[in-house]
Amino acid sequence: MLADRYPDERKAIARLFRLVRAIFDELRHLKVEPRWHELPMLLLRCRHLLGSADLTFRELVERCGIRHPELIDIFDVFAAFSGLPAR
């Protein structure tokens, strides 16, 4: 629906959803307290999660190339409902 409404942002929207999906999939590999020998594998398995750990959701949206102000506002509202600080 978003890609239909914002066709110029279609690739960026797809990029964002792929990245969010990859981060979500990587969460299952995390443990609260991994053992030292598990750390190298976590670095390999959780590269998207670790690569975006210091970003806000808004920065993640912008990093994916989304520029349309209305679409950014939509993702800001999503972040707020998800309990994520948008900024």
Summary of the structure (lengths in Angstrom):
residues: 87
radius of gyration: 14.9
end to end distance: 24.6
largest distance: 47.4
contacts: 210
relative contact order: 0.17
helix: 71%
strand: 0%
